[in-house]
């Protein structure tokens, strides 16, 4: 594996390239597609509207995410109008309001906790995560930015939106075209750049041998 690492490091597939901005803080060890590496989570959004066609293309991508038993448990609350945005801002944490107010679209990703037959769906959150990842990549492909926000009051969101108990709430997602740095609150400027990632080895867990083979 070390030989593969050294020969492929930071080399995208032929004919494709990583953004210079991204390479300043991200160095892939293997040749992942630039769409994956170039996707990151800005906070600065331009006031350019997101058309119906673009929005529903992004949601269409999420529709085709994989899910356990094809249950497709993901659900979305979508805020586009001024009134809908104010509803969302009522449960988003104050610091996140500083930048989410400028995003033209806000989504709250949720998931149905039960199967169609009423049995618990243990993979509902996992599947919603797959939908979020697919949505984010499709948005990047269309030239949009996304950022997921965990900083919101779930109880207040549930009450405000009248969310049934069968639905789990996960994250608010800002969606829109990237804005200029000088349009972002100065307190976020140093953070407005792609983050790196830990080595693959740090995410690999050992498999314990059978009891009879333990030393």
C-alpha positions in Angstrom: 0.0 0.0 0.0 2.9 2.4 0.7 4.1 2.1 -3.0 0.6 3.0 -4.3 0.5 5.9 -1.9 3.8 7.4 -3.2 3.0 7.0 -6.9 -0.6 8.4 -6.7 -0.3 11.1 -4.2 -2.0 14.3 -5.2 -2.5 13.1 -8.8 -6.1 13.4 -10.1 -7.4 11.2 -12.9 -6.2 12.1 -16.4 -7.8 15.2 -17.8 -9.1 16.4 -14.5 -7.7 18.8 -11.9 -7.9 19.9 -8.3 -8.7 23.5 -7.5 -5.6 25.5 -6.5 -7.5 26.9 -3.5 -8.2 23.3 -2.4 -4.6 22.1 -2.8 -3.4 24.8 -0.4 -4.9 22.7 2.4 -5.8 19.4 0.9 -3.4 16.8 -0.4 -5.1 13.5 -1.4 -3.0 10.3 -0.9 -4.9 8.5 -3.7 -6.4 9.8 -7.0 -9.9 10.6 -5.9 -12.1 12.4 -8.4 -11.7 16.3 -8.2 -15.4 16.6 -7.6 -14.9 15.0 -4.2 -11.8 17.0 -3.2 -13.0 20.3 -4.6 -16.2 20.2 -2.6 -15.9 22.0 0.7 -18.2 24.0 2.9 -18.1 27.8 2.6 -20.1 30.2 4.7 -20.1 33.1 2.3 -23.1 33.1 -0.2 -24.0 35.5 -3.0 -27.5 36.9 -3.3 -27.9 35.1 -6.6 -31.2 33.2 -6.6 -31.2 29.4 -7.1 -33.6 28.5 -9.9 -36.3 25.8 -9.6 -34.4 23.7 -12.2 -31.1 23.9 -10.3 -32.7 23.3 -6.9 -34.7 20.3 -8.1 -31.7 18.9 -9.9 -29.9 18.9 -6.6 -32.8 17.3 -4.8 -33.2 14.8 -7.6 -29.6 13.7 -7.0 -30.5 13.1 -3.3 -33.5 11.1 -4.4 -31.1 8.5 -6.1 -28.9 8.0 -3.0 -28.6 4.4 -1.8 -30.7 3.3 1.2 -31.3 0.2 3.3 -34.0 -1.9 1.7 -34.6 1.1 -0.7 -36.7 2.7 2.1 -35.5 6.2 1.1 -36.2 7.6 4.5 -34.7 11.1 3.8 -37.1 14.1 4.0 -36.5 17.8 3.4 -38.0 21.0 4.6 -37.0 23.7 2.1 -37.0 27.4 2.8 -36.8 29.8 -0.1 -39.1 32.7 0.6 -38.3 35.5 3.1 -41.1 34.2 5.3 -39.7 30.6 5.2 -36.2 31.9 5.9 -37.5 33.7 9.0 -39.0 30.5 10.3 -35.6 28.7 9.9 -33.8 31.6 11.5 -36.0 31.2 14.6 -34.4 27.9 15.5 -30.8 28.4 14.0 -28.2 29.3 16.6 -27.4 33.1 16.7 -23.8 32.7 15.5 -24.9 30.6 12.5 -27.5 33.2 11.7 -24.7 35.6 10.8 -24.1 33.8 7.6 -27.1 31.5 6.9 -29.3 34.6 6.4 -27.5 35.2 3.1 -27.9 31.7 1.7 -30.7 31.8 -0.9 -31.9 28.3 0.0 -32.0 26.6 3.4 -32.9 22.9 3.8 -33.5 20.9 6.9 -32.7 17.3 6.3 -34.7 14.8 8.3 -35.5 11.1 8.1 -38.4 8.8 8.7 -37.5 6.5 11.6 -39.8 3.6 10.6 -40.2 1.3 7.7 -43.3 1.3 5.5 -44.6 -1.7 7.6 -44.2 0.3 10.9 -41.0 -1.5 12.1 -38.0 0.6 13.2 -35.6 1.5 10.5 -32.2 1.3 12.0 -30.4 2.9 9.0 -32.6 6.0 8.7 -29.8 8.4 9.8 -27.2 6.6 7.8 -29.4 6.8 4.7 -30.1 10.5 5.2 -26.3 11.0 5.3 -26.0 9.3 2.0 -28.7 11.6 0.6 -26.8 14.7 2.0 -23.5 13.6 0.4 -25.1 13.0 -2.9 -26.9 16.3 -2.8 -23.7 18.1 -1.9 -21.7 16.6 -4.8 -24.4 17.4 -7.3 -24.5 21.0 -6.0 -20.8 21.3 -6.5 -21.0 19.9 -10.0 -23.5 22.7 -10.8 -21.3 25.4 -9.4 -23.1 25.8 -6.0 -21.8 25.6 -2.5 -23.3 23.8 0.5 -22.7 23.8 4.2 -24.4 21.6 6.8 -25.2 23.1 10.1 -25.7 21.2 13.3 -26.0 24.4 15.4 -29.8 24.7 15.6 -32.4 24.1 18.3 -33.9 20.7 17.4 -36.7 20.9 19.9 -37.7 24.4 18.7 -37.4 23.3 15.1 -39.7 20.4 15.8 -42.3 22.5 17.5 -42.1 25.3 14.9 -42.4 23.0 11.9 -44.8 20.7 13.6 -42.6 17.7 12.9 -44.1 14.4 13.9 -42.3 12.1 16.4 -41.7 9.6 13.6 -39.3 12.0 11.9 -35.7 12.6 13.1 -34.0 16.0 12.4 -30.4 16.0 11.4 -29.0 19.3 10.0 -29.8 22.5 8.3 -28.1 22.8 4.9 -27.2 26.2 3.3 -27.3 26.0 -0.5 -26.3 28.7 -3.0 -23.6 30.3 -5.1 -20.5 31.2 -3.3 -20.1 34.9 -2.3 -17.0 37.1 -1.8 -15.0 36.9 1.4 -15.7 40.6 2.2 -19.4 39.8 2.2 -18.9 37.4 5.1 -18.8 38.5 8.8 -15.1 39.1 9.6 -15.2 36.7 12.6 -15.4 33.8 10.0 -12.7 35.0 7.6 -9.9 32.8 9.0 -12.1 29.7 8.8 -13.3 30.4 5.2 -11.1 27.8 3.5 -11.1 24.1 2.8 -10.3 21.8 5.7 -7.8 18.9 5.5 -8.5 15.4 6.6 -6.8 12.9 8.8 -4.9 9.9 7.2 -6.9 6.9 6.1 -5.0 4.8 8.7 -6.5 6.8 11.5 -10.0 5.7 10.4 -9.2 2.0 10.1 -10.1 -0.1 13.2 -8.5 -3.5 14.0 -10.5 -6.7 13.8 -10.1 -8.8 16.9 -9.2 -12.4 16.2 -11.5 -15.2 17.3 -11.2 -16.0 21.1 -9.4 -19.2 20.4 -6.5 -17.5 18.6 -5.8 -14.7 21.1 -2.4 -14.8 22.7 
